[in-house]
Amino acid sequence: MAAGGHIGGVTTGDNSPLHVTINQHHYGAPDALLEVADQLALAIGAEWEAEAQFRRVNDQNTLPVPWVAPDASLFEDWTYAVSAYGDGPAGVGSGAEDWADGPEDLAATEGGMLQLLDRVPSGRLVVLGEAGSGKTVLLVRLMLDLLARRRTTGRGPVPALLSLASWNPAAEDLRTWFLGQLAISHPGLSARVPGAGADMSLGQALLARHLLMPVLDGLDEIPQSVRGRALDRLNEGLHSGDRLVVAARTDDYRRAVHPTGALSVKLRAAAGVTVGEPSPEAVRRYLEREAGGPSAAADRWAPVLAQLGHASPVGRALRTPLAAAMANDTYNPRPGEGLGALPDPTELCDGRRFPTPEAVTAHLLDATVLVGYRPHPGRARHSRWTADEARRYLTELAKHLEQNVDGSTDFAWWQLRRAAPRRLFVSVFAGTLGADFAVAGWLCTGSWTSLASGAALGLFTGFVAGEAAAADARSGAAVRPPMGRLRWPAALTVGGIALTAMAAGIGFAIAGFTGVLMGCAAVSALATVAVWRAWESGAVAGVPADLTTAAAPGAFLVRDRRIFWAMSAAMGLGWLLAFGLAGLAVGSTVGLGVGLIFAVLFASAGLAESAWGMYAVTKGWLCLAGRLPWRFVGFLVDAHEHRGVLRRVGGVYQFRHAQLQKHLATHR
């Protein structure tokens, strides 16, 4: 085995937005698709350069890890990887003279993940390793290396790193899920390709041309019951020439390949490598250098460093890059920070406090939140939340993921509705519709009897609607990603104006001014129904043409909120106009009351359908209960960009490591 990858780091990148204009009407042409791929590469590159900086991936002090040949029974014979080489995109990787001779030769590769991938003829690689071995960091480095080479050569597929935690292979094929997730942060990929001869999106066209390369992390985070199905779906989704990188924990991958009582399922034409443990000497050098050098570390770290390579609890715990990195963050000072307020690393050698490696790891996981939120030497980096507050909020987030989202590591804000109890939605819908129907009843007749009857009917209607919304929210059936930018089809505007003029003219010819009112009322009702259908189908949710920038989670939360309020206002005004004008035509306020009922009914339906609407209701309830901060999105951004507790993958947040999520969810 050879030293293969490096864990850790910080990079400096220019993250200023880039803007490239392309002709949308010629996406189907090969050269135009290459230009689209170039735009996407700019966006993904900027996104992952920033993420690498937050994760300190490119730090000069890295922890080298060795490559180890995996269990041969988990992969097809090497000859299948060789025979799969053929019609992939030109200019990718090395020639046949640089291919590995087999799994053992592949594990002897000197260099990082890029060099490994280049030596696999099929371009399909599975990266295995234990929890905390650094697989995700290696994938990030691979992304940066692939994008850097693409900038130099101008050729090759655009890599896209996504977490498999949100994939349900029993319900969705690989390509549909992959493009759907990628379109959340890059909505332009959903644009249709004019003149393609089929209903094809830009993302589908890029995949068909081998201009997109999935880099998939966390196969082990898919529920065990469908992991074998996931490998089947991966095989179904791979076409000739497709390249792919997948990461998983070794034991979980073994169970997926060899399910109990079923046939083995292997990823076709794929090679594999295992991320080994760093040597005790490598860990020692890493911790010494972070502490300021051997002399500076001698007093504080000597007892701990003496345990490396031995069977003591601390010696065994610090065998993983994750544990070594957490120990460094906990006990070594940041730039400008003194040693006075820091704990002493020799406490890790206390066998009574930490009798097992698991106890040492649990202590370091506990310290992760404290380290992230301890006072920072730079005033600009001070957090508005204390460590205790942050731990409470992060614990709620971890419990939500473990209990409400089937243990997924992906936190998507539009799935927060699954944390709400049934009674919340029932109360909101019943209260809203009860008040609405009561006011409408009063407007219709002006009697207390009508008000009471309307309130009773509204409460019943709201109860039924709330039960349905709660059932959908808890099951996840109605949890959908937010919409793209608001785009009002010109045909609706032109058609509405023409239809209104025609209806007013016909009405005036038949009944004068009363006819005009009735005609406009009819058009308003039809237009409102059209608006609802357009909203429900996504016809009014456009996508940006610029693919060079990626949308952050907070950005499309704001976008979805604007769409919700704009469409709710349009439908509410439409129904009030429709029935109000009809009532005015006959000299009655009944129309206004009925219009109010329809306006609030459709707005409530929009609330149930909207990603932001149900998120806002749930978030408000959790904030009132003290379980989340009112500035929740700001808290997530701070935890990601300044505290190192969260990381971001596309449009979702994750805990720094799955172990931290599980630890917070199960420990008080």
Buried (B, 14 or more C-beta within 10 A) or exposed (E): BEBBBBBBBBBEBEEEEBEEEBEBEBBBBEEBBBBBBBBBBBBBBBBBBBBBBBBBBBBEBBBBBBBBBBBEEBBBEBEBBBEBBEEBBEEBBEEEEEBBEBBEEBBBBEBBBBBBBBBBBBBBBBBBBBBBBBBBBBBBBBBBBBBEBBEEEEBBBBBBBBBBBBBBBEEBEBBEBBBBBBBBBBBBBBBBBEEBEEEBBBBBBBBBBBBBBBBBBBBBBBBEEBBBBBBBBBBEBBEEBBBBBBBBBBEBBBBBBBBEEEEEBBBBBBBBBBBBBBBBEBBBBBBBBBBEEBEBBEEBBEBBBBBBBEEBBBBBBBBBBBBBBBBBBBBBBEEEBEEEEBEBBBBBBBEEEBEEBEBBBBBBBBBBBBBBBBEBEEEEEEBEBEBEBBBBBBBBBBBBBBEBBBBBBBBBBBBBBBBBEBEBBBBBBBBBBBBBBBBBBBBBBEEEEBBEBBBBBBBBBBBBBBBBBBEBBBEBEBBBBBBBBBBBEEEBEEBBEEBBEEBBEBBBEEBEEBBBBBBBBBBBBBBBBBBBEBBEEEBBBBBBEBBBBBBBBBBBBBBBBBBBBBBBEBBBBBBBBBBBBBBBBEEEBBBBBBBBBBBBBBBBBBBBBBBBBBBBBBBBBBBEEEBBBEEBBEBBBBBBBBBBBBBBBBBBBBBBBBBBBBBBBEEE
